[in-house]
Amino acid sequence: MTWGALFRHEILSRDPLLLAIIPKYLRASMTNLVKMGFPSKTDSPSCEYSRFDFDSDEDFNAFFNSSRAQQGEVMRLACRLDPKTSFQMAGEWLKYQLSTFLDAGSVNSCSAVGTGEGSLCSVFSPSFVQWEAMTLFLESVITQMFRTLNREEIPVNDGIELLQMVLNFDTKDPLILSCVLTNVSALFPFVTYRPEFLPQVLSKLFSSVTFETVEESKAPRTRAVRNVRRHACSSIIKMCRDYPQLVLPNFDMLYNHVKQLLSNELLLTQMEKCALMEALVLISNQFKNYERQKVFLEELMAPVASIWLSQDMHRVLSDVDAFIAYVGTDQKSCDPGLEDPCGLNRARMSFCVYSILGVVKRTCWPTDLEEAKAGGFVVGYTSSGNPIFRNPCTEQILKLLDNLLALIRTHNTLYAPEMLAKMAEPFTKALDMLDAEKSAILGLPQPLLELNDSPVFKTVLERMQRFFSTLYENCFHILGKAGPSMQQDFYTVEDLATQLLSSAFVNLNNIPDYRLRPMLRVFVKPLVLFCPPEHYEALVSPILGPLFTYLHMRLSQKWQVINQRSLLCGEDEAADENPESQEMLEEQLVRMLTREVMDLITVCCVSKKGADHSSAPPADGDDEEMMATEVTPSAMAELTDLGKCLMKHEDVCTALLITAFNSLAWKDTLSCQRTTSQLCWPLLKQVLSGTLLADAVTWLFTSVLKGLQMHGQHDGCMASLVHLAFQIYEALRPRYLEIRAVMEQIPEIQKDSLDQFDCKLLNPSLQKVADKRRKDQFKRLIAGCIGKPLGEQFRKEVHIKNLPSLFKKTKPMLETEVLDNDGGGLATIFEP
């Protein structure tokens, strides 16, 4: 990364010699961006080397993507130093690709078979790898150019010329068209200078929304075709999100076009329909008029309301048997090529849920307070002086809420064994995980060609699994977005806590881990975090108290099963375990659920400087945190107002403490370290002022020592646990003699050293030792319970003192002896 260091350097980056070399560097980068050299191919000299370095195309692909990302960062730095030259080079490359005949290569997409359209490109095709590299280069260049150059320096005419060429380019190849759409999005900032080109851009995107490789095709769409259509929808949403003022004058044209597409029930998928509706909602936010936007949303949601609020739909959503019959899981599997009799029913249900989610997610009031006041969005002020807003979608969403909760209740009930028994083969597995989800959890790569060439759904079972999975998560996304979107209008719904408890939290015992985890993340966490303090007692406490108690019981049972399985299986057997086995999948799901639960408790209860609880938690596979050896002082972490409210209730307080301290001994080091450093001490500190039972104190301290026994082999985890144990002992030893009894049971503890430590602790006048030194003394005291790495557990210490030297050196002769032996004295030394 030497080039990156040069391009970043404040002084060297301005050197004329370095600036002169940038075009050469970019030309070399353009070549390196082309994804060639797969070990299974012979299209590049590097293929031979790849066969030595990589076991499969998937391995090479993962490495190449990582390498290209690093190179792209350096390339963007170079573009920032010379944006005009970079843009000129990107434009030349784009023009060349637009004028070059498509070469699909020898490995063709199976989607082209029998279409009469000739061969379509695969991810290995010569044309596609060039288009992909060029697209990446163009995106990077334009982004840096608009960030670096002043408005008057932007080469608008050249940019518009390139945009027109891209808009006029026509192809039926889905992979190439996807690259074309990316180029349209990259060049779209030029339209802000020439708004008259917006209708042409919209026309290009809308034609791609309905893209098919063959007109009126009845065959199942491939993933490549689906990706193009979704890409076009996403581009429209991005355009309306980032440039709403630019699109607003064309709102009527956009609205009419969308209504025309929605009128044909089979033309678009449900996700595509709702994506276009989301784009309209984003533009409607620019009305900045509450009444006008409310009327628009009523009109937009009228088809949804007519389906969702009908008597037939209410019956289906409220009755499990009717629901099973409606979606078709009680029918024998039919041939995938035949018409699915219940497909339209599932499509209508998905359309309603997608639409509700899109509206509640995208509708908002003006960010400027004066504009919000003028538009009628402000209805009052809180006691602290903060404005209270109203959302134009509130009335439409709340009238659909009852049936949404009924659907969630019914969906949860489906997991009961007696309900699963009512489903016909193969739909008894309709609620199972998709294979793609399993592969993602286990970290298994997807075949490269399969992603684009295969149909979206290979079997009717896979289609049904996707339906249930998406429906379940979208329902909870709606509830999670309702709080921050509608605020007081949602939190003041009558008996909201009771309604949620009787729907979202029904039949949790049968809900699998892979469904419970997203429910906690996308629903419970935002529901709690955005709840106004005045509703903590009526809404949050009645929900979180039973929930935390249940989650602790569930996780404890699952970790107990995992520990027993580890004891029953020998080390050799565990080492040879198949990575795709059901046991490994279940264990990984338990680990991920544990992290989700502990993260939920932490963001609810603990406020930490610099922490952003609204952001997603770190990736589940990121275990680098356990390697950190510095302990962040948890004294900086304080309980939030919600945390203090929850700790007032004895049952909730007990559930929080037991869950936090019990989790220290579960076999998940990352979760243990986060909980130790962020959660345990703030929770315990809240109850120190009260009266704790001696048994409770003993259990709390013992839990930390058990955590040391389990995770002491990891330096970062050991440091956090030792720090926590030290805090607990210092705070509770003066009041509870029982905690010393626990210390005395630690193997190899030195009683004299413990007496000295206690003497200094119990006599404040003697406490003159530095905190770090006292902590080191305490660590030596509890060293007997700190777990060791497997390689050191059975090491036998052997000390052999005063070993004789293997090679004995002869004593050198003194110089005086040399002189005496020669007999010549000093004068002989200087003789020739």
N, C-alpha and C positions, 0 to 999 in steps of 0.2 A: 504493500500500500504506500510505496514511496511517492508515487504520483499524487496520491491524495494529500500527503503531508505537504508537498510542494504547492499544490493548488489552494490549500487552506492557509498557508503561511501569509501573514499580513504584508510582509515586505517582498519576499521572493515571488509571490503571485503577481506582482506588478512589473516584474522584470521583463524587458522587451524580448530577451532570448527565450524565456519561458512562454510568453504569449505567442511567439512565432511558431513554437512547436505544437501548440494546441490542435491545429487542423490535422497534423500527422497523427497525433494521439487519438483524435476522434475517428480517423479512418481506420486505425488499428482496432479501436473499440467496436466499430460497426461490424467488422469481420468476426470479432469474438462474441458478439451478441447472437450470432446465428447458431441455433441449437443443432449441431452436427457432431458426429463422433460416437453414436450409439454402438455398444459392443456387438449388437446383432446385425449391424449394417456394414456396408462397404462403400459408403458415399463420401468418405473423407479419410485422409491418411491417419487421422487420430483414432479411427475405429480400432486399428490394430493395437494401439496403446491402451484403449479402453478395455479391451478384452483381458489385459493383464490386471487392470486396476479395479474393475467392477464385475460383480457376479451377474448382473441383470440390467436390462434397460431402465428399470425402476430405480435402481441404485444410482446409475449414471444421471438420470433425470433429477433426482433429489440433489446430488452434488452440483450439477450444472446450474440449477435454479439458485442455489445458495451462492455460487461463484458469480453468477450474473447479477445478483442483487448487490453484491459488494462492488462489482465493476460499475454498475449503474450509478451508485453513489458517487464514485470518483468522476464518472462521466458528467454527472450533473454539476459538479464543482467546476469542471472545465467549461461547460456551457455557460455558467454564470460569469466567467471571466471574458468570454468572447461570444456573446449571445447571437450577434448578427451572422457571423461566419457559421456558427452551429446551425442556425435556422436555414441558411442557404444550403448547407450540406444535407440537412433533413429533407428540404424541399426537392432537391435533386434525386434523392433516393426514392421519395414518394412518387415522383413523376416517372421514374424508371419502372417501378413496380406496376403502376397503372397502365403502362404501355407494353408490358411484357406478357407474352402468352402464358397461361397457366399450365404448369407441368405437375401432374398428380403423381408422377413417379411410378415405380413398379409395385409398391404396396398401396392398394387402393381401398377406399372405404366400401364396406359391404352394403352401405345404404344406397350405393349407386346401382346395385345389381337390379336389372329389370326395369329401370326407370326411363331408359331411353335418353337420358341426359348426358351419357358418357361418364367417364370416371370422375369421382369427386376426391378431393384431397384428404389425406390422413395427416396425423400429427408428424409423420416422417416425410411428407411430400416436399420436394425441393421448393415449390412455390410457397407453401405455407410457412416453412421455417424462415424464408426471406421476408415474407409479409409480417410475421410475428416480430422479428428482430427490428424491422423498419418501424413498426408501430410503436414499439417500446422506445426507440430512439427519438421518434417525433414527439411523443408525449413528454419525455424528459426535457427536450429542447424548448418546446413551447412554454412549458410550465416555468422554466428558469428565465426565459426571455421576458415574460409578462411580469415576473417578480423583479427583474433587474432594470429593464429599460423604462424610461419615462414614457408617458402616454403619447407624446408627440413623436417619439423615436420608434414606435412600433411600426414595422413594415406592413401596413394594413393591406395595401394593394396586392402584395405578394401572397399574404395569408388568404385573402378572399379568392384569389386565383386558384390556390391549392384546394380550397374548400369547394369551389365550383367543380373542379376536376373530380374530386371524390364523390360529390353528389351525383355527377353524371355517370360514374362508373357503375356498371350493372353486372352482377354475377349471381349464379344459382348455387355456388358452392358455399355451404354454411360456415366452414372455418374461415374462408377468405372474407365472407360478408361480416363476420364478427370482427375481424381486423378493421374492415372499412368503417364499421360503426364506432370503433374506438378512435379512429382518425377523425371522424365527424365530431365527436365529443372534444377531442384535443384541439381542433381548429375552431370550435364554437366561440371562444372569446373574441374572435375577430368580428363576429356578428354584432357585438355590442357597438362597433363602429359603423356597421352597415345593417341596420335592423330590417331593411327590405329583403334580406336573404332568409329571414326566419321562416316564412312559409315553405320555402324549398327544403329547409332542414327538417321541418315537421313532416313534410310529405315523405322524405326519405325514411324517417324513423317509423312512421305509421305503416309504410309498405313492408317494413321488416317485421313489424309486430305480427303480421299475418303471413309470414314467410313459410313456404312449403317447397320442397325439392321438386314436387310434381303437383300441378294444380289439381284441386279437388281430390287430393290423395286420401284414401280411406285406410291406408296401412298405418301401423303404429309409428309415431314419430320417433326419430332417433334422438339421442341426447344432443347431438350437434345442432339439430333443427330447434329443439327446445331451448338450447342455450342462446341461439340467435334471437329468438322471440323474447326471451327474458332480458337479453342484453338491450334490445330496443326499448323495452318497457323501462328498464333501469335508466337508460339514457334520457328518456322523456322526464322521468321523475327528477333526475339530477339537474336537468336543465330548468325545470320549474322550481326546484329548491334553491339553486344558486343564482338564477337570473329571473326572479318572479316579476320584477318591474318591466323587464324586456318582453316577457311573454304576455303580460296582462292585456295590452291592446288587442291581442289575437285570441282572447279568451273565448269569445263566442264561436269563432271558427274551430277552436280546439274542442269546445264542449259539444258542438254539433257532430264533429267527427267521432268523438267517443260514443255519443248516443247511437250513432249509426252502427258502430261496431258491436255495442252491447245489445242491440236489437236482435242480432242473430245469436241464439243461445249456444250454438255448437261451433261458432267460428273461433272463439278464444277459450283458453282454459280459465278456470276461476281465478287463479293467481294473476293472469294477464289482465282480466277484466278489472280486478281490484287495483292493480298497479296503475291503470289509466285513471281510475277514480281518485286514487291518491294524488296524482298529478293535478287533477282539477281542484282538489281541496287545497293543495299548496298555493295555487294561484288565487283561490278565493280568500285566502288570508290577507291578500293585498287589497281587498275591498275596504278593509279598515272601517267597516260599518257592521255593527252587530246584527241589526235587523235584516239587512240585505244578505249577509252570509247565512243567517239562520234560515231564510226562505230558500236559498240555494241548496242548503244541506237537506232540507225537507224534501225538495224535489229530487235530489240525487238519491236519497235513501228510500224514496217511496216504493220502488220495486222490492227492495229488501224487506221493508216493513210488511208489505202485503203477503210475502211468503212466510216470514218469521212469526208474524202474529196471527196467522190463520189457525182455525180450530184443529185442522188435521196435523199441522206442525206442532202445535202445543201438545196434542195427544202423543205424538211420536217422541217428543223430547222428554215427556214426563213419565212415560211407561217403558220399562226396559224391554219387554217382549215386543211391543210395537216398534221400538227403535231397531231391534235386531232384524225384524222382518223388513223394515223400511230400507235399511242399508244393504240387505241381501246376504247377511252372514248365516242365515238359516237354510240357504239353498245350496245344493250340490254344485261343485265347481263345474263351470262350463268352459268350452274351448275359448282360448284367448282371442281367437279370430272372430268369434261370434259376438253379436250385440249383447251387452250386459243389461239385463232388464232393470236392474236397480241403479245403474250408473248415473242416470239423470237425477235420481233422488239424492244420491251422495253429492253430485255436482251442485245442486241447489242449496244443500245444507252448507257445503264448503263456501259457496258464493256469499251466503249471508254472514258467516263468521269472518271470512276475509274482509268483507266490506265494513263490518262493524270495527274491526281492528284498524283498517286503513283510516277511517274517519276519526276515531278516537286518538290515533297516533299522530295524525297530521294537522288536525284543526288546532289553532292557537289564536291568542289575542295579540295585538301589536306589542312589540317590545318597548316602544317609546310610551312613557306614561301619559304624556299629553295627547298623543294620537289615540291611546286606549280610552281616555276620558271623552274625547270628542266623538269617538265611534260608539260610545254607550257600553263599553266592556267593563267599566268600573262600577260596582254596586255599593261600595262602602269601604270602610277602613277598619283594621283591627285595633285593639287597645294600644298596641305599640306603634300605630301610625302607618302600618303597611297596607297598601291597597288590596282590596278583595276583588278579584276578577271573576267574570262569568264567561263560560265557553259556549259559543253558538251551537255546538253539537250536543250539549247536555240533555236537552229535552228529547232529542231523537234517540240517544243512547240509553237513557234511563228507562224509557218505555220498553226497550228490548231486553232489559237486564234480567227480568224474572225468567224468561225462557232460556237465557244464557246460563243462569244458575241451575235451571232444571236439566239442561244438557250436561253440565259438569257433573251433577249428581248421578245422572244416568250412566255417564261414561265411567265414573268411578265404580259404580255398582257392577259394570260388565266384568270386572276382574274377579268377582266372587265365583267360586268353583261351580256353583249350581247354574250360574249364567253362562259360563264357558261351555258347560255341558249341552246347552241349547244350540250351540253353533255347529254347523255341519262341516265336514272335512272339505277342504283343508283349512277352513277359516277358524278352526280351533286355535290356530297359531296367529290369527290376525292381529292380536295385541302384542305379539312378540316384537323384539327389536329387528330392524332391518339389517341385512348383512353389511351394508355400508356403515351403519352405526357401530356394529361390532368391530369392524376393521379399524375404524377411527379410534375407538377406545383402546384396542390392542396395538395400535401403531403399525398396522399392516398396510403396505402400499396398494393402491388400485392399479390394475393393468392399464397401460396408457391407451391402447386402442379401444378397450372396452368402454371407456368413458364417452367416446364420440360415436362409435359405430353401432352399439347395441341399442335396442329400443329403450325408452324411458323405463318401462316396466316389463320385465321378462315374463312374469306369470300373473295370474289373477290374484294370487295370495300376496305378492309383493305390492300390487296396486292397492289392495285392501289395507295392508300394513301401513303404507304411506298415508292413506286417508285417515286412519285412526291416530297415527302419530302427529300429523299436522294439525288435525282437529283439536287434539288434546292440548298441544302447546299453544295454539292460537287462542283458545279460550282463556288460558291463564295469562297470556300476553295482554288480552283485553282488560282483565281485572287489574293487572299490574300497571297498565297505562291509565286506567280510569282515575286513580288518585291524583297523580301529577297533572293530568289533563283537566279534570273537572273540579278538583280541589274540594272546597266546602260543600258543593252540591252533591258530591259522591259520598263524602264522609258523614253527611247528615241524613243519608237515606235511613228510613225508619227500620229499626231492628237489623241493621247491616251485619253486626257481629253474629247474630243468630242465623241469618240467612247464609252467611259464608260458612259457618260451622256445620250447617245442615246440608251443604252442597260440596264445597271444595275439599272438606276434611272428612267426608264420609268414606268408610271402607278402606282406611289407610293401611290396615293390616295386609290387605291383598294387593295394594298398589306396588308394583316392582320398583326397585331402586332407580332404574333408568327413566321412570316417569316421575318419581317423587323429587328427584334432583332438580329438573327444570322448573317444577312447580315452586320450589323454594326460591330459586334464583329469579324467575321472571314475574312471580306474583307476590309471595310473602315479603320479600325484601323491599321492593318499591312501595307496597302497601303500608309498611311500617315506617319507612324512612320519610315519606311525604305526608304522613298523618300529622295534622295540627296537634299541639300539646293538649288542647282542651278535650281531645277525643281519646287520649291514652287510656283512661280508666274504663270508658264505655266500649271501646272497640279493640284496642291492641292487647290489653291485659287478658281479657277473656279468651282471646285466640292464642296468644303466645304461651300462656301458662300450660294448658293441656298439650299444646304442640311440642314444647320443649321436653316435657315429661315423657311423651310418647317417643320422640326421636331418640332420647337417651336410652330408653328401654330397647328400642329396635336396634340401635347401633351396638349396644352392649351384647345383645344376643348374637348378632352377626359376627362380631369380633371374637366372641367365645367359640363359635363354630370354626372360624379360621384358625384360632390358636390350637384347638383340638385336632384339626386336620393336619397342622404342622407337626404336632407331636406324634400322630399316628404314622405319618409318612417319614421315611428315613431321608437323610440328607441326599443320598445318591438318587433316590426316587424323585425327590423334589428337583434336583438339578436336571434330570432328563425329562421333566414335565413338558408336554406339548404346549407351546405358547398360545395355541388357539383353543385350548381346552376350556370347558365350561367353568371349571374351578377357577382358572386364572381370570376369566372374564368377570365372574361374580366377585372375586376378591378386589379386582380393580374398580368395579362399580361401588363396592363398599368403601373403598379408599376415597373415591371421588365424592360420594355422598357425605362422608365424614368431613371432608374439607368444606363442602358446601354448608353443612350445618354449623361448623365452627366459625366460618366466615359470617354467616347470618347472625349468630350470637354476638360476634365481635362488632359488626357494624351497627347492631341495635343498641349495644350497651356501652361501647367505649369510644371516646373522642380522643383522637391523637393528632397532634400538630402536624400539618403537612399531609394528612391522610385524605384521600378522596374516596369516600365510600360508595359514590355513585358509579365508579368505574368497575369494569369486570374484574373478577379475581384473576390472579396469575394462572397461566396454563397449568393443568393438572400434572403434566409431566415435568415441570420445572422444579427440580430438586436441588438447584444450586444454593438455595437459601440455607439448607442444612449445613453447608460447608463454612458459613460465616462463623467466625469465632468471637467477634465482638458482641457484647450484650447491650442492647438498647435499653436504657433505664426505663422500666415500666412506670416509674413514678411520673413520667410525663403524660402517661395515659390516664385520663380521668373518665368517670362515668358520665354519660350523656343524661339529659333530663329524662329521656325514655328509660335508660338504664336504671336511674334512681327510682323511677316510678315502678318498674318491674321488681326491683329488689325490696320494695315495701311489702309486697305480697309474699307471704311465707312459702306458699307452694311453688311460686315462680322462682323465688330466690333459691330454694332448695334444688329445684331442677337445674338452674343455671350453674350453681356451684358443683353439683354432682357431675353434670355433663362435662364441664370444663376440666375438673381434676381427674375424672375417670379416663378422659381421652388421652392423658399423658402416657398411659401404659398400652395404648393401642398401637399396632404395628404400622404406624404411618409417621415417619420422622418429620416430614414437612409440616403436617398438621400439628404435631407436638410442639415444634419450635414456635410456630405462629401463636398457638394458644398460650404457651409459657410466657413468651415475651410481651404479648399484647393484652391478654384477657384475665389470666388467673389472679394476679395481684390486685388489679382494680376491683374485681368482684369481691375478693376476700377483704380488702381494706374497708369496703362499705359496711361489713358486718362486724369489724373488730371492736367497734365502740359498744356493741351489745354484749350479751352473755351467750357464749358458745358452750355447748356441752363438751365435756372432756373427751367423749368418744368421737365427736365430730372433729375436734382438733387433731386427735390421734389419726383419724382416717385421712384428713387433708394432708398432713405431713407425710404419712405413709404413702399416699398416692404419688407425691413428688419423688420419693425415694424409689418407688416402683418404676416411675418414668426414667429415672437415672439408670436403673438396672436394665431397662429395655433399650434405651437410646443413648447410653453413655459412651458408646463407641464412636459416635459422631461428635466432633469437637464443638460445632456450633450449638447443637442441641444440649450437650453436656454443660456448656457455659451458661445457657439460659436456665436450665434446671437447677444447677448449683446456686445461681443467683436467687432464684425463687425460693429454694429451700433455705438459704441463708436469711432472706427477708422474713420468712415465716418463723424460723427459729428465734430470731432476734425479737420479733414482735410478740410472740406467744410464750416463749420460755419463762419470762418473769411471772406470768399468770397461771401457767399450767405445768405442773411437775410431770404430768404424764408424757409430755413431749420428750423429756429426757429419757424416759423408759424406752421410747422408740429408738433413740440414738444408741442406747446401750445394747440393743439387739443387732446393730450393724456388725457384720463380720470384721474381725481384726481391728476393732476400734480400741484405742489406747485410753483407758479410764483416766489416767493421770492428766493427759492432754485435755480430755473432756472436762475434768474438774477445773483445770486452769482457765479454759475458755468460758465456762459458766461463771467462775468467780469474777472474771473481768466484766462479763455481761451483766451480772446481777449487782455489781457495785459500780454505779455510774462514775464515781470519783476516780476509778481505775481505768476507765475507758479513754486512754490516750493514744491507743494504737490506730493507725490509719485504716480507713475502711477496706482498702484493697488488701492490706496485710491480714486483717481479721477474716476476710473472705477466703484468703489462701489457707489460713489455719483451719477454717471450717471445712474447706474442700479436702484437706488431708484427713480430717476426722471421718468423713463419710466416704473415703476412697474405697472402702470395702464393698460398697453397694453399687459402685459405678461400673456399668457394663463395659466389657472389653471386646475388641474385634475378635472374630472367630479364630484368627491365626495366633492370638495371644492367650486365649482362654485356658489352654491346657499346657502352656509353656512352663517348664520346670526350671526354676531359677537355680543356677549353679555358680558358685563363687569359688575360684581357686586363686589363692594369694601367693605372691612371691615365687612365680614360676621361674625356673632357671632359663637363662638365655639359650636359644637354639644354636647360635654361632657365637663362640667366644672370641672376642677381639684380643689380639696380642697387645701387650702394653708397649706403646711407642718408646723408643730409646731417647733419653734426654740429649740435648745438644751438647752439653758438657762432656757426656760420655763419648759422643762421636768424635769430638775434638781430641779427647784423651787417647782413644783407640788409634786414630790416625798417626798420632805421635808427632805431627809436624807443627803443631801449634797454629796460631792464627795466621802466621805469615804464609803458610802453605796454601791457604785459600786463594791468595792473590797471585800465586805464581802461574805463569803461562803454561 
